[in-house]
Amino acid sequence: MLLNTYVKLQNFFKDERGVTAIEYAIIGVAVSAIVLAVFAGDANSLKTALSGAVTTITDNITSANNIKP
């Protein structure tokens, strides 16, 4: 009886079915957390950040264009 239980436990620990599903679930939770972090809080925070980045890029391009060789 002990040997039978031991063999069943060994087979259970060696069985890798379902591991991929668990990995995908963990990845799904991580992606959900990232999306929540991006869109949570102030409704305009993402818009403000993107607008600031575009303004910075535009200013840098304009200043680079004004440099005389």
Secondary structure, 3 states (H helix, E strand, C coil): CHHHHHHHHHHHHHCCCCHHHHHHHHHHHHHHHHHHHHHCCCCCHHHHHHHHHHHHHHHHHHHHHCCCC
